[in-house]
Amino acid sequence: MDRRKIGIFDSGVGGLTVVKEVIKRLPDEEIIYFGDTARVPYGTKSRETVLKYSAQIMNFLVSQNVKAALIACGTISSNCLDDLKKMYDMPLVDVLTPAARVCAEETKTNSVGVIATERTIKSGAFERRLKRINSNISVYSKACPLFVPLAEDGWFDNEITRGVAEIYLRELTGKNIDRLLIGCTHYPLLENSIRAAIGDIKIINPAEAAADEMKKMLAVNDMLRPQDGEPRHIFYISDDTDRFDMISRLTLGREYAAVKVNIENY
């Protein structure tokens, strides 16, 4: 048993989709969440910058004495996971590996789509992991950079968002794709718009797969928190934003007040 909190972090508010799934699967655990709202998006930045930012966030979580960390960001997971594992003596779960495993195991046509940020798509990390599990799989990838700012602004499902989704995803049609792997945790916030653009293709939500992996990891290592009253979750951001309250309400079913932290100090 381990009463310490789980750390979850993302480039902004997208990681709240992961928090939602972790709370659902691990209702007794307490969470410290950090959203880098001052420096979002990560997907258009260099790998060196993304590593610098993610290391600062990990330093902050270490200062909070978390027992494990979940990287709720596809860009960090696809570009910096190996570096972070070497830098920190802490169990780390990413959103890339579990989602790729589910996608590769579920596909019936051996043809899947991947949508993510520019940095994630350029890394080729999802394709490598998918092919490592199933060498016969065909992967069709598409960067969707406007999805993150749309999600951050709370534009989840309107005429503009649906139009953007249709433009991005039209090139994936006609490829016999039966699974669409969402490689960014912001994107599930736009699921209705994405679904309207792709039709009857099953969406693989990375938040669900990552939460399952965290639950398994804590159980195997005897790190689950014992049932002991109502869990207390704490949310931190790097820049004040009224949208955090709104998106936390829409995603988690209630508003959480977020504390601003100068992440450059870590």
Helices and strands as residue ranges (DSSP letters): E 6-10, H 16-25, E 31-35, H 47-63, E 68-71, H 74-79, H 81-87, E 92-94, H 97-106, E 111-116, H 118-123, H 125-133, E 138-143, H 147-152, H 159-169, G 170-172, E 179-182, G 187-190, H 191-198, E 202-204, H 206-220, E 234-237, H 242-252, E 258-260, G 263-265
